Amino acid sequence: MGVQIAARQDDRLQLSGDIETLLDLPARARTEGFSLAISDDSLIRGRDDPASNRSHFTVAVDGAAIIDIARDAQGDRLDIDWRIDWITLACGTDTLCPVDAQSVADDRQMTLDIGVRQAA
C-alpha cells in the first residue's frame, strides 16, 4: 500500500496508508525547510512557499522506493510505494546530507560515521 505524505495548513505533515500519524513541523522548518529520511535510503527535501502558502517536496536522493510527487492547489503530496520501516524528520539548513564523490572536498559537509560493536 505504501505511504502518502501531505503538508497541512496547521504546520503538520499528514501521513496516511501503512502509517497513520501527524508530524509537527517546528517553526524552523517553515523558514529553513526540512528533510525526510526514509528507511529505503531516500532523502526528501521539503520547503514552504510563503507567497502561495503551499509546501513543496523534491527527491534529493533516490532510494529503493518508487516516489511520486503530486502537485495541486493545496501543495505537494508524496506517494511512496514501498514498505517503510522508519521515517525521520530533520529541520533547518544544517541537516546531514549524504556524502558523494563531488562533496568530499567540501569542508561544510558533515559526515556521520557510526561504528558498530557487538557484545562478546
C-alpha positions in Angstrom: 0.0 0.0 0.0 2.8 2.5 0.9 2.5 5.9 2.5 1.2 9.2 1.4 2.6 12.4 3.0 0.9 15.8 2.6 1.5 19.1 4.3 -1.4 20.6 6.2 -2.2 24.2 6.9 -1.6 23.8 10.6 2.2 23.2 10.3 1.9 19.4 10.3 2.6 16.6 7.9 -0.2 14.1 7.4 1.0 10.5 6.9 -1.6 8.0 5.7 -1.6 4.5 4.3 0.7 1.9 6.0 1.5 4.6 8.6 -1.3 6.9 10.1 0.1 9.8 12.0 0.7 13.6 12.1 4.2 15.0 12.4 4.5 18.5 13.8 6.8 20.8 11.9 8.8 23.2 14.2 8.8 26.9 13.2 12.3 26.5 12.0 11.1 24.0 9.3 8.7 26.7 8.0 11.6 29.2 7.5 14.6 27.0 6.6 13.0 23.8 5.2 13.1 20.2 6.4 14.3 16.8 5.3 12.6 13.4 5.5 15.0 10.4 5.6 13.2 7.1 4.8 14.4 3.6 5.6 14.7 2.7 1.9 17.6 5.2 1.6 15.5 8.0 0.1 16.0 11.6 1.2 13.2 14.1 0.6 13.6 17.9 0.9 10.6 20.0 1.9 10.1 23.7 1.9 7.3 26.2 2.3 6.5 28.8 -0.3 5.2 31.8 1.7 3.9 33.5 -1.4 1.5 30.7 -2.2 1.2 29.2 1.3 2.0 25.8 -0.1 4.6 23.2 0.7 6.8 21.7 -2.0 8.8 18.4 -2.0 11.8 17.3 -4.0 13.6 14.0 -4.0 17.2 14.8 -3.0 18.4 11.1 -3.0 16.7 8.2 -4.7 16.3 5.1 -2.7 14.6 1.8 -3.5 11.1 3.2 -3.2 9.0 4.5 -6.1 8.2 8.1 -5.1 5.7 10.2 -7.0 5.1 13.9 -6.2 1.6 15.1 -6.9 1.1 18.8 -7.2 -2.3 20.6 -6.7 -3.7 23.8 -5.3 -3.1 22.7 -1.6 0.6 21.9 -2.3 2.6 18.7 -2.9 1.7 15.2 -1.8 4.3 12.4 -1.7 3.2 8.9 -2.7 5.7 6.4 -1.5 5.2 2.9 -3.0 7.5 0.8 -0.7 7.5 -0.9 2.7 8.7 1.7 5.2 10.3 0.7 8.5 11.0 4.2 9.7 10.9 7.9 8.7 13.0 10.6 10.3 12.2 14.3 10.2 15.0 16.9 10.5 14.6 20.7 10.2 16.8 23.5 9.2 19.7 24.2 6.9 22.2 22.2 9.0 20.6 18.7 8.5 23.0 16.0 7.5 23.5 15.2 3.8 24.8 12.1 2.2 28.4 12.2 1.2 29.1 11.8 -2.5 32.3 11.9 -4.5 31.8 15.6 -5.5 31.3 16.9 -2.0 34.2 15.1 -0.2 36.5 18.1 -0.5 33.8 20.5 0.8 34.6 21.4 4.4 31.0 22.3 5.0 29.9 18.7 4.5 29.3 16.8 7.8 30.0 13.1 7.7 28.1 10.8 10.0 30.3 7.9 10.9 28.7 5.3 13.1 30.7 2.3 14.3 29.0 -1.0 15.2 30.2 -3.0 18.2 28.9 -6.5 19.0 28.8 -7.8 22.5 31.2 -10.7 23.2 
